[in-house]
Every structure is written in C-alpha cells, then in structure tokens.
Amino acid sequence: MTLTVSRLKHMSCLLLAVALLCICKPTFAENDESTLSTEDVLRVVLLRDYNTRVVIAGTGLLGLSAGLIGSFALLRRRALLGDALSHATLPGIGIAFLIQALAGGDGKWMPGLLLGGVISGGIGTLSILGIGRLRRMKEDAALGIVLSVFFGAGIAILVLIQQMEAGHAAGLESFIYGKTASMLGRDAWLIGLAGFIASLIAVVLFKELRLLCFDAVYARSQGFPQAFLDLVLMALIMIVTIVGLQAVGLILIIALLVIPPAAARFWTNRMGLMTLSAAIIGMFSAAIGSAVSALFPRLPSGATIVLTCSLIFLVSMLFGFTNGRVLHWLRRIRLHRTVGGQHLLRAVYEQIELAQETNPELKPETSVVPVAAVLAMRSWSAWELKSIIRRAEGEGWVVWLPNQTLRLTAEGLTRAKRLAHEHRLWELYLITHADIAPSKVDRDADMIEHILQPSMIAELERLLEAETPLGQVPPSPHPLSAELIDSNANQSTRRKEGRS
Amino acid sequence: MSTNTSMQRNATGRSNPTLPLSVYDLTVAYYRKPVVWDVTFDVPAGKLVGIVGPNGAGKSTLLKAIMDLIPRTSGRVLVFGDEYRNARHRVGYVPQRESVDWDFPVSALDVVTMGLYRQIGWLRPVTRRHRERAMWALERVGISELAHRQISQLSGGQQQRTFLARALVQDADLYLMDEPFAAVDAATELAIVEVLRELQSQGKTVLIIHHDLQSVPEYFDYCMLLNMRVVAFGPTEEVFTQANLQKTYGGRLTLLEEATEAMRQRGKTL
C-alpha cells in the first residue's frame, strides 16, 4: 500500500506535467492566426531550436534548485527574506549597468549585472538582519522597510538610466518581470550551472539543514554552528534568486521558492520526499512556463512560470495524497455514511425489540418497521433518512417495502444485532466503569462505538462477562423510547455528532 | 557535600573531572536586566536534581546558559571539569516541547536520529545502524511502534517521549531537561520517571526543570529552589522546606500551598 502510494506520488508529478502540456497546446492553436504559426509552436514544443532547448533546460534546472532550496527556506521560515533579497538586487543591477555603460562597454554584460545584484542584495539582507536586531523592531517591519526602499531606489535608478540614454537600456526591465525570450544561450548555461551547484550543496548538507530547520537551538547545543548553516542557506537562496532574475524576474522569483515546496507538502509527510517533489514541481513549472513565454514574445516568463506553478499548487491542494482536501472530504463522507448506515440498522432493530415487548411471538426476520417510526428515532431529516435507506438497500441490508415500511434482510439482521450488541456493551461499560448516568449514556456510546476495534470489543466482552451472557444482545440499559424524547431536546447536538 | 565547601573549591578555580556540573557565580542578563543572578552550585554525580521556581525565575535561562546557548554576563560553568564545548558529547538536552513546530515533515524516528547527528558528523549519511540505535531509544521510552508516524500525529506525551529518546540516543552522562513533565498524560509521566531511575542507576546525572511541587520529594534526591538567585540547593529532604518554598515563591505560594493542602486532604479522604 505505502509502496504504491509513494510510486503514485512520483508518477503524478510526471502526469501533471504532461497534462499541463496538453492544456497548453490547444491554446497555442487558437492563437495561430494572430501571433503564432504552427511552425513556431512545433519549434518550441519539439525543442528543435538550439536556443529554446538551452533556455528551457536552464530554467528547468533553475526551477529544480528553487524548489529544493525553497523547501529549506520555507521550513526555516526564511521565504520572505528571499523576497526582500530579490527586490534589493534592483539598485545593484542598475548601478552595475551604469558603470559598465560609462566604462564604454555594452551595459548589459550579464555577469557584471548579476554581481551588482549580489552586492546590493547582500547589503539589503544584512540591513534586514541589522534592523531586526534593534530593540522594538520586529523582523517583518525590517523586511518591509528594506524591500520597499531598495526597490524604490532601483526603480529611480532605472528611470535615470533611461533619461541619460547611456548605452542601450532596453531589456533591463526583464529583470523585474522576467523574460526568457531575451535570454542568450550562455545566460541559460550560467543559470543551469548555478542552479546545479546550489542543488548539490543543499543535497550534501541535507542532514544538517534538516536539523537547523527543525530545531535550531538543539542543533546549537549539539555544536552545529547555527549562524554558519543559516548563512549557507541564505547564500543558496541568494544564488537561486540572482540567477533566476532574468528568467522569472525579481518580483515573482519568490513564487518559485515558495509554491513548489508548499504544493509538495500536500503529497507527503517526509521531508526527503517533500524536497524531491518540490524540486520536480519547480523544474516542470519553470520549463513549461518559459516554453510558453518563448511562444509569446510579449508575455513575461515570470508570469507564465508562476501561473504554471500555482496550477500545480491548486491540483496538489485538492488531490494531494497525504494532506489534500479531496482526500480529507472523502474520508469524512465515508465516515459519515458508515455512521448513518449503522444508526439506521440499530434504529430498525430497536423498533423490532419494542414491538417484541408487546408481542413476544414476533420474529425479527419477518417483522416490518414503518419508516415514520425510524424517522422519529433520531434527528435525521426525511431526506437524509431516505438517502441512508437507499444506500443500505444497495448494500442488501434492508428492503424498503411499498407500504413505507422496512424489513431487515438476513445479512442486515446479523449486522444490526452485532451493532446493537456493541452499542450496549459500550453503554454498559460507561455506566459501570466510567460513572456516567444511564440517561446520558446513549449519546456518549453513540460517539465512540463507530470507531471501536474488534480487539476493544473483545476486551469489553471480557470486562462485562458477568452482566451479559455471551453471544446475546444485552438489553438496553435505558428505555428505548427515551431516545424519542431525547432526540427533540438535543436535536442540534445530535445533528452535529451524526456529521462528525 | 555541602553547598558551602563546594563554593570554596570553586573559588579556588580547581576543576574536578568527576563533578558532572559546576556553576560558579553565573549571571545572565537580557538587555541589562538580570534574569539569573550570582548562581553557584555543584551537582554531584548520579543525582536526579529537580529545579523549581515561579515563572520567570530563570530556570530555562539557567539551562541554556550552562550550554552556552545564550551569552553569560559573568561566571563560569564546568561540565566534567571542562568547558561545555569540550564536554558536549557527554551532555544530552531535552528542550521544551513548545520550542519546535510539530507540523514539521519528519517521523518520530527521524527526530530521534537527530540526537546522533553530532556523532555521525558533517556530510556523512544516516545509516541503518544509526536508525537501529534510534529505535532502541524509542523502545526505552515505550513508543517504538510509533516510530514511522509523522510527529504531528503523536499525542503531547508521545512528542515529549520522542524528545527524551533523542537525548537518550546520545548516551550522555549529564542530562538537562526543560520541563519534560509539562502537560503529559499519566502513562508518559510514569515512563519518564522509569527512564530517570534507570539513568540514575547507571550513575548518570539529570537536571530537570519541574513544575509540580507535590512530586518533587518523590522524584528527586536533589533539589534547587530558584528565583533569579538560588534560594536553596541540596538534598531534597534538607532544602525542600516550607520556609524555603515561601522564600522562593513569595506571596504567590500561599495560594499554591492551599491548593496542595487541599489535594492532600482529598487524597486522604478518598
């Protein structure tokens, strides 16, 4: 079971990616007349063009490392620091461009621009840590201040550059929104290489980083240098952010760090698998996103990558195998149905018992119970009861006769007997061993009995041997009709417990 | 040995490698406001030491300062006659349960294995041998069948036992535990006490921050009453007195005292 689940987890990631590709394809086709030719689509999808191939591979590696490192950042609660860091790179990029242009070269020499980004990003991060150390300053305030001030300064410098017309400034805005279309083969190589190295460091330090993320104080008590490990993690975030600027843009790079691990968390409870899944999700989102952006030259790749990412997140949140919502709902519905079916069988059985009190000759196999009587037993609505009966009929437990009466089948009777038996054992246990008054006991028994395990039933039978002859349904410790009165008084509470 | 003589020995600065823990004139301050004041004490080997005191008395701070987790304003700490950083391998730490995020995606076994990371060393992987050792530790605290559960699916008591197992797996000689009995079920409390007795029988020393005054005489043979300063430290029967408790808890004790007395009365009538 666990094996298949984990295999499914991996497969699902692959399938998702394929499915997304399929979704993307028809969209291209619709746009054929306006901007795209079939030739273009095929070129990108089949990776015919060398440059496209390199760009998609490079951004894919970037997504992989972002997902991987983002997992640590998220678990260490440093994700927003990455966001502030990416915003803080902008003034550095602008200044680097100015220097390079004034020095007479092409202002857009990539390594120089990225170095500028690293320097101002580093200064920004240090300022956050410094401001955070001040008294009466919380870290989120420090983050907000640095993020906005640096970004504002960056925008101002970019506008300045455009007015000076020093060098060819067009394309610098691709650092803000991301644009793979303007990416050269050698940029993609740089991105891929940096992503690969960052991933390698994270994998090698997996054990130490896991300890840091889970319990930093304990790590320190064990002699692991917390400050150094945090620095390594920050450096890794920095690498991914800086090389990701061109592909995703500084506003949205945070998404590539946060969304894949957040999505992966829905599929697994193991950190190793989570980081792996996050890496895969990140890789596919980045690759698909940049491919789509390559098809539409005016569409920033940051946006397409983030949208792909969030689509995967949505699917994960709904269908994740361990923490997905649908699974959660299904479990609740299943429990709800089990409880409903059990309540029905016991209610019918107790009605038969009541009838037997006046007519001891009555045989449970042949006796019929009016639906109205069952409806009065509990607080279910007529509609609710109807659907419960329909399901029980489907299981072959009851027969709904045309004159609005119910008859238990042989199997239904066996089941009903067992349920009544367990219910009353539990009631007896509560009365004799847990000091609960008989008038209260039915409701308490009601809540627990649906989750009683066979071993617990055996234990109960052993405990209560004296009170109940083996193999027989013990009599109810409280008058059965009490439920009728009780049900009106406690309607709202009962309704709740039936659903829980 | 009495507190007095140990103070004198400390003052001469001689270190004693058989003494698990020797604290001399320790002061810790946050933002220049002292939290722990001039604390001096020696813990003899093989003792279970309970540390009690009101909230904010500096109990956790004291443990953290011993392990160099927070800077000391003044004073000296010797662990087996050496600086903590040289004796680290002989100290096991059980932090407060609330100090971590229990939603973290790891299993109980993963958490316990973390106690071995220092021994395993940098960059080396966790092997089967380590996991077997971690299983042994989980067995000792009685939850080996929950080893592969994600830690959020454990009850509070089971989480506390996981933390205890993480310290046990280190096979240390001195254990520092920050409220291992806080909000645990009766079964866990029993399991922890059993482990403590076992440790003591192996000659290990344990310092435990404790809240339940009533169980102090039962659990601990040594006791420290702390309220920023050490009010009293020594064998429980000598120092765990009404007068010392009054000094430690001040006015707040009266209520506590009444409650404890009421509990005792009820225990008699039942």
Interface residues (C-beta under 8 A of the other chain):
Chain A: L75 R135 V204 L205 K207 E208 R210 L211 C213 F214 D215 V217 Y218 A219 R220 S221 Q222 G223 F224 R265 T268 N269 R270 M271 M274
Chain B: Y31 K64 M67 L69 R85 R88 V91 Y93 P95 S99 V100 D101 F104 P105 V106 S107 D110 V111 M114 Y117 R118 I120 W122 L123 R124 P125 V126 Q150 R166
